[in-house]
Amino acid sequence: MKVLSGHTSQETAYVVDDYPYGFTLRCKIRYWLEYKKGHGYRLVSQTTNPKKPYEVWNKPKASTYAPLGVMFLDEKDYVQWTTVGYWSSVENLQAFKETYREGLNEDEMKMLDRFIVLAEKSRRHGTLLS
């Protein structure tokens, strides 16, 4: 696994040059993590259209927002993403911090630390569901 960071827009996206498009065609795909204040993070992907004689990017496709997310390459070098938030258990938050630390900026680390504090308080008061 390799944590990806700095891919926050179309211009800075992580690009895969050989991606399937339908059954027989190949294209490019790019991925980035979009952040929107008040909503959170979401993974966005966008492919090129191999049916055009020049590079044309199709409409971006975006996932659902989550409080905090990280993008990474799995063991097959496929782009994946994972999320945590205020609902996560202390153990899950700490494991997320250890595993994805290198992909988090200073503000994201502060947010994650706040989630851990909230989860610990919730556990002490018996209000955490998982």
Contacts in CASP RR format, 6 or more apart in sequence:
PFRMAT RR
TARGET T0000
AUTHOR 0000-0000-0000
METHOD contacts of the structure
MODEL  1
MKVLSGHTSQETAYVVDDYPYGFTLRCKIRYWLEYKKGHGYRLVSQTTNP
KKPYEVWNKPKASTYAPLGVMFLDEKDYVQWTTVGYWSSVENLQAFKETY
REGLNEDEMKMLDRFIVLAEKSRRHGTLLS
1 72 0 8 1.000
1 73 0 8 1.000
1 74 0 8 1.000
1 75 0 8 1.000
2 72 0 8 1.000
2 73 0 8 1.000
3 70 0 8 1.000
3 71 0 8 1.000
3 72 0 8 1.000
3 99 0 8 1.000
3 100 0 8 1.000
3 102 0 8 1.000
3 103 0 8 1.000
4 14 0 8 1.000
4 70 0 8 1.000
4 71 0 8 1.000
4 72 0 8 1.000
4 73 0 8 1.000
4 79 0 8 1.000
4 103 0 8 1.000
5 70 0 8 1.000
5 71 0 8 1.000
5 102 0 8 1.000
5 103 0 8 1.000
5 104 0 8 1.000
5 105 0 8 1.000
6 12 0 8 1.000
7 13 0 8 1.000
7 14 0 8 1.000
7 31 0 8 1.000
7 32 0 8 1.000
7 33 0 8 1.000
7 71 0 8 1.000
8 32 0 8 1.000
8 33 0 8 1.000
8 34 0 8 1.000
8 35 0 8 1.000
9 32 0 8 1.000
9 34 0 8 1.000
10 30 0 8 1.000
10 32 0 8 1.000
10 46 0 8 1.000
10 57 0 8 1.000
10 60 0 8 1.000
12 32 0 8 1.000
13 30 0 8 1.000
13 31 0 8 1.000
13 32 0 8 1.000
13 46 0 8 1.000
14 30 0 8 1.000
14 31 0 8 1.000
14 32 0 8 1.000
14 71 0 8 1.000
14 79 0 8 1.000
15 28 0 8 1.000
15 29 0 8 1.000
15 30 0 8 1.000
16 28 0 8 1.000
16 29 0 8 1.000
16 30 0 8 1.000
16 31 0 8 1.000
16 79 0 8 1.000
17 28 0 8 1.000
18 26 0 8 1.000
18 28 0 8 1.000
19 26 0 8 1.000
19 27 0 8 1.000
19 28 0 8 1.000
19 29 0 8 1.000
19 47 0 8 1.000
20 26 0 8 1.000
20 27 0 8 1.000
21 27 0 8 1.000
21 47 0 8 1.000
21 49 0 8 1.000
21 50 0 8 1.000
25 50 0 8 1.000
25 51 0 8 1.000
26 50 0 8 1.000
27 47 0 8 1.000
27 48 0 8 1.000
27 49 0 8 1.000
27 50 0 8 1.000
28 47 0 8 1.000
28 48 0 8 1.000
28 55 0 8 1.000
29 45 0 8 1.000
29 46 0 8 1.000
29 47 0 8 1.000
29 48 0 8 1.000
30 45 0 8 1.000
30 46 0 8 1.000
30 57 0 8 1.000
31 43 0 8 1.000
31 44 0 8 1.000
31 45 0 8 1.000
31 71 0 8 1.000
31 79 0 8 1.000
32 43 0 8 1.000
32 44 0 8 1.000
32 71 0 8 1.000
33 41 0 8 1.000
33 42 0 8 1.000
33 43 0 8 1.000
33 44 0 8 1.000
33 69 0 8 1.000
33 70 0 8 1.000
33 71 0 8 1.000
33 81 0 8 1.000
34 41 0 8 1.000
34 42 0 8 1.000
34 43 0 8 1.000
34 44 0 8 1.000
34 62 0 8 1.000
35 41 0 8 1.000
36 42 0 8 1.000
36 65 0 8 1.000
39 65 0 8 1.000
40 65 0 8 1.000
40 66 0 8 1.000
40 67 0 8 1.000
40 68 0 8 1.000
41 65 0 8 1.000
41 66 0 8 1.000
41 67 0 8 1.000
41 68 0 8 1.000
41 69 0 8 1.000
41 83 0 8 1.000
42 62 0 8 1.000
42 63 0 8 1.000
42 64 0 8 1.000
42 65 0 8 1.000
42 66 0 8 1.000
43 62 0 8 1.000
43 63 0 8 1.000
43 71 0 8 1.000
43 81 0 8 1.000
44 60 0 8 1.000
44 61 0 8 1.000
44 62 0 8 1.000
44 63 0 8 1.000
45 60 0 8 1.000
45 61 0 8 1.000
45 79 0 8 1.000
46 57 0 8 1.000
46 58 0 8 1.000
46 59 0 8 1.000
46 60 0 8 1.000
46 61 0 8 1.000
47 57 0 8 1.000
47 58 0 8 1.000
48 55 0 8 1.000
48 56 0 8 1.000
48 57 0 8 1.000
48 58 0 8 1.000
49 56 0 8 1.000
49 57 0 8 1.000
49 58 0 8 1.000
63 81 0 8 1.000
66 83 0 8 1.000
66 84 0 8 1.000
66 85 0 8 1.000
67 83 0 8 1.000
67 84 0 8 1.000
67 85 0 8 1.000
67 86 0 8 1.000
67 111 0 8 1.000
67 115 0 8 1.000
68 83 0 8 1.000
68 84 0 8 1.000
68 85 0 8 1.000
68 108 0 8 1.000
68 111 0 8 1.000
68 112 0 8 1.000
68 115 0 8 1.000
69 81 0 8 1.000
69 82 0 8 1.000
69 83 0 8 1.000
69 84 0 8 1.000
70 81 0 8 1.000
70 82 0 8 1.000
70 83 0 8 1.000
70 96 0 8 1.000
70 100 0 8 1.000
70 103 0 8 1.000
70 104 0 8 1.000
71 79 0 8 1.000
71 80 0 8 1.000
71 81 0 8 1.000
72 79 0 8 1.000
72 80 0 8 1.000
72 81 0 8 1.000
72 82 0 8 1.000
72 100 0 8 1.000
73 79 0 8 1.000
73 80 0 8 1.000
74 80 0 8 1.000
82 96 0 8 1.000
82 100 0 8 1.000
84 92 0 8 1.000
84 93 0 8 1.000
84 96 0 8 1.000
84 112 0 8 1.000
84 115 0 8 1.000
85 93 0 8 1.000
85 115 0 8 1.000
86 115 0 8 1.000
86 118 0 8 1.000
86 119 0 8 1.000
87 129 0 8 1.000
87 130 0 8 1.000
88 96 0 8 1.000
88 115 0 8 1.000
88 119 0 8 1.000
88 130 0 8 1.000
89 119 0 8 1.000
89 123 0 8 1.000
89 128 0 8 1.000
89 130 0 8 1.000
90 116 0 8 1.000
90 119 0 8 1.000
90 120 0 8 1.000
90 123 0 8 1.000
93 112 0 8 1.000
93 115 0 8 1.000
93 116 0 8 1.000
93 119 0 8 1.000
94 116 0 8 1.000
96 112 0 8 1.000
97 104 0 8 1.000
97 109 0 8 1.000
97 112 0 8 1.000
97 116 0 8 1.000
101 109 0 8 1.000
104 112 0 8 1.000
119 128 0 8 1.000
122 128 0 8 1.000
END
